[in-house]
Amino acid sequence: MRYKLDYSPQSILDPESLCWDPLDSTVLRLLDQKRFVSLSMERRTAAGSDSGKQGSGGDDAKEETKRKSIDDLYRDNLSVEISNEDGEETQEDQTGSLFTSGMPGISSLSDMKQVDLGHIALKIYPEDSTLFKTSDLDTSWDTENMEDWTDFRSSVAELVAAIGPDAIEFLCIYVTRGS
């Protein structure tokens, strides 16, 4: 996909500060060297090393430890088990809610509590064109807690958080049994 580098100007989203930075040769070099690149973190490291040259070198050790922990986190995320032949719960099943994942761009749980999730269209019967609303789900919709990531309401909230609350009016969840 190097052909995409022919188009300019280009920007890259900083995963830590969520700000757009210009994609230049320095950034490309960093991307080739590291698995995780945050330009705001690189700037802090550079500023810390400049002041560290004048003072003590303890800040460099802290930054190196932080950088190693980010690499370890990345490596741990790559080693998630996808399947288990014994049918036991895998590591992926134990990850919990999307709200606790820290993924950039996902709306927070407190933001999702402000969104009206009760009017999302549901298609339940494949042979029928009738659409239901999530609030039509008998009593379970009112009693389920968004903080319990195993509930259907929490799953709907995670979906809306991922695609954006603005897309609710275009969303229809198709719920059927697997074949």
Buried (B, 14 or more C-beta within 10 A) or exposed (E): EEEEEEEEEEEBEBBBBEEEBEBEEEBBEBEEEBEBBBBBBBEBBEEBEEEBEEEEEEBBEEBEEEBEEBEEEEEEEEEEEEEEEEEEEBEEEEEEBBBEEEEEEBBEBEBBEEBEBBEBBBBBEEEEEEEBEBEEBEEEBEEBEBBEBEBBBBBBBBBBBEEEBEEBEEBEBEEEEEE
